[in-house]
């Protein structure tokens, strides 16, 4: 871990520190939620239930897009995650029907 930063001296720096801490906490929750929905999609793909997989994918896309619009993750990162999940779900559904 990094060493503790020296105590801030001016009010604007102290406020900035408080804001950064709040945002960090909020963003950590959103990033964790993204990881959880991605795991849900992967579990649904492994379970080979098409309806459950589609529902999990929709929820994941919504969560990832929301995080992107809030600025928690970059829009290209969100697009890449959505694309890879969609590709995985599509491949799994083709394997089930074939």
C-alpha positions as CSV (number, residue, x, y, z in Angstrom):
1,X,0.0,0.0,0.0
2,X,1.0,3.6,-0.6
3,X,2.1,5.8,2.3
4,X,-0.4,8.1,3.7
5,X,-0.5,11.5,2.1
6,X,0.4,14.5,4.2
7,X,-2.5,16.4,5.9
8,X,-4.0,18.9,3.5
9,X,-3.7,22.5,4.5
10,X,-6.3,24.5,2.5
11,X,-10.1,24.0,2.5
12,X,-10.4,23.2,-1.2
13,X,-7.9,20.4,-1.0
14,X,-9.7,19.0,2.1
15,X,-13.0,19.1,0.2
16,X,-11.5,17.5,-2.9
17,X,-10.2,14.7,-0.7
18,X,-13.7,14.1,0.8
19,X,-15.3,14.1,-2.7
20,X,-12.7,11.7,-4.0
21,X,-13.3,9.3,-1.2
22,X,-17.1,9.4,-1.7
23,X,-16.7,8.8,-5.5
24,X,-14.2,6.0,-4.9
25,X,-16.7,4.2,-2.6
26,X,-19.6,4.7,-5.0
27,X,-17.6,3.6,-8.0
28,X,-16.2,0.5,-6.2
29,X,-19.8,-0.6,-5.6
30,X,-20.7,-0.2,-9.3
31,X,-17.5,-2.0,-10.5
32,X,-18.3,-4.9,-8.1
33,X,-21.8,-5.1,-9.5
34,X,-20.4,-5.4,-13.0
35,X,-18.2,-8.3,-11.9
36,X,-21.2,-10.0,-10.3
37,X,-23.5,-9.7,-13.4
38,X,-20.7,-10.9,-15.7
39,X,-20.3,-14.0,-13.4
40,X,-24.1,-14.5,-13.5
41,X,-24.0,-14.5,-17.3
42,X,-21.1,-17.0,-17.4
43,X,-23.0,-19.3,-14.9
44,X,-26.1,-19.1,-17.0
45,X,-24.1,-20.0,-20.1
46,X,-22.6,-23.0,-18.3
47,X,-26.1,-24.0,-17.2
48,X,-27.2,-24.1,-20.8
49,X,-30.6,-22.5,-20.1
50,X,-31.3,-20.2,-23.0
51,X,-34.1,-18.1,-21.3
52,X,-32.0,-17.6,-18.2
53,X,-29.0,-16.7,-20.2
54,X,-30.8,-14.1,-22.2
55,X,-32.2,-12.5,-19.0
56,X,-28.8,-12.4,-17.4
57,X,-27.3,-10.9,-20.5
58,X,-29.9,-8.1,-20.6
59,X,-29.2,-7.3,-17.0
60,X,-25.5,-7.3,-17.6
61,X,-25.8,-5.0,-20.6
62,X,-28.0,-2.6,-18.6
63,X,-25.6,-2.5,-15.6
64,X,-22.5,-2.1,-17.8
65,X,-24.1,0.7,-19.9
66,X,-25.2,2.5,-16.7
67,X,-21.7,2.3,-15.3
68,X,-20.3,3.7,-18.6
69,X,-22.8,6.6,-18.7
70,X,-21.9,7.5,-15.1
71,X,-18.2,7.6,-16.0
72,X,-17.3,4.7,-13.7
73,X,-15.7,2.8,-16.6
74,X,-14.7,4.1,-20.1
75,X,-17.2,3.7,-22.9
76,X,-14.9,1.6,-24.9
77,X,-14.3,-0.7,-22.0
78,X,-18.1,-1.0,-21.6
79,X,-18.5,-1.8,-25.3
80,X,-15.8,-4.4,-25.2
81,X,-17.3,-6.1,-22.2
82,X,-20.8,-6.1,-23.7
83,X,-19.5,-7.4,-27.0
84,X,-17.6,-10.3,-25.5
85,X,-20.5,-11.3,-23.3
86,X,-22.9,-11.2,-26.3
87,X,-20.5,-13.2,-28.4
88,X,-20.2,-15.8,-25.6
89,X,-24.0,-16.1,-25.2
90,X,-24.5,-16.3,-29.0
91,X,-21.9,-19.1,-29.3
92,X,-23.5,-21.0,-26.4
93,X,-27.0,-20.7,-27.8
94,X,-25.8,-22.0,-31.2
95,X,-24.1,-24.9,-29.5
96,X,-27.3,-25.8,-27.7
97,X,-29.5,-25.6,-30.8
98,X,-27.0,-27.5,-33.1
